[in-house]
Amino acid sequence: MKNNLIEELTWRGLVHNIMPGTEEQLAKEMTSGYVGFDPTADSLHVGSLVPIFLLVHLQRHGHRPIALVGGATGFIGDPTGKSAERNLLDEETLNTYIAGIKGQLARFLDFDSNNANSAILVNNYDWMKDFSFIDFARNVGKHITVNYMMAKDSVKSRLGAESNVGMSFTEFTYQLIQGYDYLHLYKTLGVKLQMGGSDQWGNITTGTELIRRTVQGEAFAFTCPLTTKADGSKFGKSEGGENVWLDKNRTSPYKFYQFWLNQADTDAERYIKIYTFLEKEAIDDLIERHRQEPHLRELQRKLATELTILVHGVEELRKAEKASQVLFGKSTSEDLKELDASTFMSVFEGVPQVTISRDSLDAGLDIVDALTQGEIFLKSKGEARRELKANSISVNKEKIEENYQLTTTDLLAKQYILLQKGKKNYFILIVE
């Protein structure tokens, strides 16, 4: 399989820049390659999926993937693509972030097998923590000129006439530290390949240059394009402008599923190649069927299904699909009862709600009183009775009559009751 890696990544749209000789190196022998992950939170987000997929493809083609978590560089912050300097993190926060990222990478990569290409996870803090400034200046700094560093786009953009921010010495040295990571991994683990986003090309080639100048070694690199939407806007955020995280406590599996389900047709055709491991024939067939009947959104459904399974597992996919049916399709009270509290609130985010006491349900809460709690949903008891007589009120997706009494048996996920007028007007009672 080694010979096919670059070919596969190319048709998937995952190759942007590639250093001469890289393809030949991958065809020649099992090669160790790495990607760095910057610990800026305790979770990765969908913007991190492409570098993760690069490592998975590397492993699937018989090579050894190495995931580097930047415990040391996380103290500094990568200036690439940033218009201002990032706040520095304290050690406790950084360690929390690293632990979260480690757990997520294990969902994708095989770290535990006895195979020669079993994945390895490293933290650059382990070799940088005892590296003195004098040693760094003598053993690393003297090999790379300031002229070379100044020529990098990530530096020029911050030092140009249009920038009034500038760049600290700390950030300026980032490319040297990242370059030293490559040199260290080259010498200790035989790493000969670094991969990353196209914006990392400058930092990555500093590493290959440092290897060439210090140990006269040959190292390789390739980068992938940064994923964008068809309109040119940045990919990876929800419609509300929030990051879509891989941690279900930050972005629920339901929201994650919906994020992929809501992609535009032209984007979905690109994303199905980038963000799944489906074979070319299967993808070509999917795209053709989608073009024939785009209203079925088969492409988006497959994309959402594959990614939700990869990130959250089959059970969370089932919950996400059930939750989607609850809000957008025909569903029953039984479907609602299958939702856990987190999924329920994700589905009905933004729906008006009011809190009532559990005691009020013990003796039965009159439906008219429930509908007019806080006068948020229905404004008066007269309006509530009219809607009840018109048979337009439902409790947990089931039509009810005017004399209905709410009790604890109506609770969903042990704390919610869903009231509904017509098809689209919802109201939530939170019971505490």
HUCOR-V245697 format. One record per helix or strand of 3 or more residues. SS is the DSSP state (h for helix, s for strand). FROM is the first residue (numbers start at 0). TO is the last residue. Records with the same first field share a line. If there is no record, write none. Layout:
SS = FROM-TO + FROM-TO
This chain:
h = 1-10 + 21-27 + 45-59 + 72-74 + 90-104 + 124-127 + 132-138 + 140-142 + 145-149 + 152-158 + 168-171 + 173-188 + 197-214 + 252-260 + 264-273 + 279-291 + 293-295 + 297-311 + 313-327 + 332-336 + 340-346 + 358-361 + 366-370 + 372-374 + 380-388 + 407-409
s = 31-36 + 63-68 + 119-122 + 190-196 + 219-223 + 352-355 + 392-394 + 415-420 + 424-430
